[in-house]
Amino acid sequence: MKNRFDNIRPYTEKETLEAVSKLFANPEFIQQLSIFNDKIKVKEWVKEVFACKSEYDFHITFAGRVFNYFIEKTCTKTHYSGFENIDPKKQYFFIGNHRDIILDSGFLQTYFFKNGYDETRSAIGDNLLATPLFVEIARMHKMLLVLRSGTLKEKIANTHLLSEYIHHSIFEEKESVWIAQGNGRTKNGDDKTQQGILKMLTLADPENAMLKLQRMQITPVTISYQYEPCDHLKARELALSEKTPYKKQPGEDIKSIFDGVTGFKGEVHFVIGMPLQYDYIPQELSLNDKLALLCEQIDNQIYENYFLYPQNYIAIDILNSSPKFSNKYTEDEKIAFVNYLNKKSIIQDVNKEKMMKYLLDIYANPVRNKFDMKKEKNTV
């Protein structure tokens, strides 16, 4: 019997294991795994996958190995914290700043794996899954699809369906969910929660909106990359969007996924924050005003937990023509970062000066957000 969530839900455990037996018997797919040959013996890996008796075993054996492979290849250090802020036996709605299409959620899953727990469910736009193979792998790994195409009426219906499914996942199936704080990655380094994300959550039960949000245990998660994934692609898009709306070219999302996963990131810090508080919100406020306060609380946790690297301080000092944060970095670090930006700013269809401006903004905005937040706290 067809379930109303079938078009967006991940596979069940039975469906996942069935899909595994088919996918890993496909010679073309196994050939694609050869990219891991430098670190993983693929033949032995495939045998381990076939030996998996549960969805959890498969996730640890496949996704866990894939994430660790790219983390080891592209990161110099990784830091995880905040697991003590949650009870893994309970369900949460994790909402995170969004810098990379795959890895933002991937680092959360890796943190769960390290603590002996299975993946959360993760939302991903169906526009990012360009092939049936991508869809298959996504649904095998607890990804729920956000349907983005269609008429206005269809989009409204899809938004209601997503809201209902997230409620169903958390309250009925006891599965936590991760979602990005906005539709699309933060391009300029200025992390802001879109109120529409929280509004979407209320659609499944508008009469009990705030009560349901509180029961969901909305928990901000923060990821900080020393070197921003796809920074040059983001700067280019911002530059080309100055006068006319930016239109993606075919295959551009795939390139962003590939570059984000395989590109050098330096250090990465990942923090699970605290579930949101509701006691301070006046009951007489409208729902939209209450949601705005929750968005502000999410943003403040993300700013507070964002780890600032020397590159961030260098960027804002360059933009401000000031040595204000010069105690946060060395001259050698500044020279190395400027050389990095010079290389990244050479793009065929955007002039170097404009690229440099947007690249610097990407790295400077987290500093602005953190210090603006501290100023607000000090004036309260």
N, C-alpha and C positions, 0 to 999 in steps of 0.2 A: 504494500500500500504506500503510495507516494506521500511523503511528509512535506508540509508546507515550507520547511526549512531546507529541503534537499538541495536547492540551488546555491545555498551559501554555506552550509555547515561543513565541518571537516568530516573525514571518514570515521566510522565507528571502529572499534578495535578489530572486529571481524573483517570489515572492509579493508582496513589497513593491511592486515596480514595477507589477505587475498591479493591486494595490489602489489605487495612486496614480492610474492611468489611469481607474479607475472613480470614485473618490471626487472627484477634481478635475474630473470631467465632470458632477457632480451640482449643479444650480443652487441647491438648498437649502443645501448645504454651502458653496458659494461665497458665498452671501448671509450666512452666519454669519461669514465672514472680514471682513465690513465693519467689525467692531469695530476693525480695525487701520488703517482708512482715514486716520486722523490722522497716521500715520507711514509707512505703506507703501501704495504704489499696487497695489491688489489685482490688477487686470487684468494688470499687468506681472509681478507675483509669480507668478500662476498660469501664465503663459507660461514663466517660468523653471523652475517645477516640472515642466511637461510636457517641457522640454528636458533634464531630468536623465537621464543614461544609467546611473547606478549608484545603489545604496542610499546610499553615502556622499554623493554629490552631493545626493540628496534630503534627507538629514538636515541637511546644512549649509544648504541652501536653505530648508527649511521649519522644522524644529525650531530650528536656529540663529537664524533670524530671529525666531521667536516668543519664545524665551528672551531675546534681546537687547532686543526690544520691551518686555517687562515689566520687565526689569532697568533699562532707561533710564527707564521711567515711575515705578517704585516705589522705586528706590534712589538715594541721593545719591552714594555711592562704592562701588566693589567692589574687593576686594583678593584676589588669588590667590597662593598659594605652595605649594611642596613638590613641583612637578613633577620636580625634580631627584632626588627620593627614589625614583623608579621608572624602569624601562626600558620605554618604550611598546611595545617589540617583544616584551615578555613579558606573561604573563597574571597578574591579581591578583584576589583576592576583597576588594573594598572594603567596609568596614563603617563606617557613619556614624551620628553622633547625628541624631536624627529630630525636627525641629521643624515641618516643612511637608510636606504630602503629596506635592507635585509638585516643589517647588523645591530640596529637599535634594539630590536626584539631579540636578536640572536644572543646578545650579551646577557639579557635577562634569562634566557633559557639556559645558557652556559652556567650562570650562577645557580640556577635551580639544580642542574645536573651535579654541580660540585657539592651540593648539600644533600644529594640522594633523592631528589624529587623529579617528577616528570615535568615536561613542558607545560606552560600555560597555553591556552588558545590565543591566537594572535590575528588581528584584523589586517587584511591586505587588499588594496584595490584590485579589482579584476582586470583593470587596464594594464597592470604590471605583469600579468601572467600571459605572455604572448603566445605560448604554445600549449597544446594539450599535456605535454610532459611537465611543464611548469605547474599547471593546475593539479596534476596528479601528485607531484611531490609536495605541493603546498597542502593539499587535503590529507595526505598521509602524515603530515606533521602538525596537525591541530590548527591549521590556518583557516579562518573563516573569511569568506569573500565579501567585500564591500562592492556592491553592484553600482557602477557609476554611469552607465550609458542609459539611453532611453528618452522618452518624452518627459515633460515636466510631471505629468500624472504618474508615470512609471517610476520616476526618481523619488517622488513623495512616497509612493507605495513601498519602494525598496528601503527607504529610510525607516519607515514604520516596521518593516520586516526585520531589519537589522536590530532595532531597539528590542523587539520582541525576542529575537534569538539570544541577544546578550542577557536579557532577564532569564530566559529559559536555561541558558548555560550556567549562570551563577546560582540561581535559586533552585532549579530542578535537577540539573545534571551535576551540580557541585563542581564546576570547572571554572577556574579563574580566567580572566580575559585581559590581554594587553591591547591597547590602541594608542596611536599617535595623538598628540595634542592638537593636531591640525590636519587638514586635507592637503597632503604634500609636505615634502621636507622644508625645514627652515632654510631659506636660501641665503639670508644675510646675517646669520648668527644671532638673530634677535628672537629668542624663544618666547612665544606667546600662545596661550591656550585659546583656541577658538570656542566661543560660548556655544556655538552650534553643536559641538560634540556632546556637551552636557545636556543641551536641549533635546538632542536625539534620544538620550537615555530616558527622558521623561515620557516619551510618546507611548510607551507600552502600558503605562499606568498613570495618566496625568492627574487623576484624583488624589493619588498618594505619592506625588512626585518626590518631595524632599525626604519622606520616610524611606522610599525605595532607594534613593541615592545614598542615604546614610547606611542602609543595610548592605549595599554593594561594597562598602569599604573602599571608596575611591582612594588610590594610593599613588602619588607621583613617583616616577622613577627618572633619574637623571643620568645621561651619558655625556662624558666630556672627552673629546678626541684632541690630542695634541696637534695633529695635522688633520684638518677637516676633510672628510671623504668628499671627493669630487669638487673641491673648492674652486678650481678653475672653471669647471662647467657651470657652477652656480653663479660665479661672477660674470661669466659670459652671458648667461640668461638674463641676469639683472641689467646688464649694459644694453642688451638688445631690446629690453622691455621698456626702455625709457620713453620712447615715443609711440610705439605700437605694441599691442598685446603679443606676447611670445607664443609662437606656434611650434610645438615639438615636431621633429622630423621622424619618419618611420625608423624604428630601431633605437631611438634615443634613450628610452627607458631601460632597454636591455644593456646598453652601454653604461648607463649610470649604475645599474645593479652590478655589472662586472667590475667596473672601475672602483666602486665603493667597497666591494668585498676584497679585491686583490691589491688595492692601493695601500701605500705605506701610511701608517697612522701614528707611529711613535707610541707614547703612553696613552692608555685609555683608563678612565675612572668610571665606574658604574655604581650608583647609589640607589637603594630602595629607601624611599622616604617614609613618612608616617601617614596613616590613614587620616583623611580630612576631618576637621572638627566642625561641629554645627551649632554648638551652644551659643556662640556669639552672634548668630544671625538673627536679627529681629523678625519675629513672626509676621508683623504687619507689612513687610515688604512684598512687592510683587514677585512672582516666580523668576522673572528675568533679572531683577535686582539681586535676588538670592543666588542665582547662578553666576552672576558677575562677581559676587564676593567669593564664591567657590573657585572660579577661574583665577582670581587674584591670589588665593591661598595656594593653588597649584603652582602658579608662576613663582611665587615667593620661595616655595620649597625647591623648585628647580634652580633658581638663582642661588639660593643658599648652599645647595649641594653641588653646584657646578664647580669643578676644579679648574682654576686658572693656571695656565702654563706660562713660562717666559714669553712665548710667542704672542699671547694675548696682551701682555703688558707692553711688549715692544710695539705692537700694532697701534695701540691707543696713544703711546708717546709719539710715534711718527705722525699720526694724524693731527695731534694737538701741538706738534712742534715743541714738545715739552719733555724734560727729563724726570717728570713727577714720579714715575715708577722704576727709575733706573736701578734702584736697589733690588729689584726683582729679577734682574737678568745681568749677564756679563756682556762685555763688548764683543766677545767671540760669538756668543749666542745671537746677538743682534746682527752681526755680519753674516752669519750662516742663514738666518731667517730671511734677511733682505735678499740674499742670493737665491734662496728658495722661491721667494715671491717674484723675483725678476724672471726666473725660468717659467713660472706658472702664468705670468702675465703676457706671454708671447702667444697670441691667438690670431688666426688669420683675419677674422672679420670684426675685431674690436681693437681699437688702438691701445697701446701699452699703458698710457697714463690712466685711462678709464678703468682698465682691468685692475691696475694696482690699487686704485681707490676702492673698488668693490671688494677686492681680496682683503685689504686692510680692515674694512668694515666687518667682514665675516669674523675676523679674529678679535676685533676691538669691542663689538657689541656685548659679549658676555661680561666684560669688565664694567661697561656702563650699567648693565642691568644689576650686577651684584652691588655696586657702590650706590646706585640710585635707591636700591632696596634698603641698604643700611642707613641712608640719609632719612628715608621715610620712617624707619623704626626709631631713629634718634629724635624725631620731631613729635612723636606720638606722646 
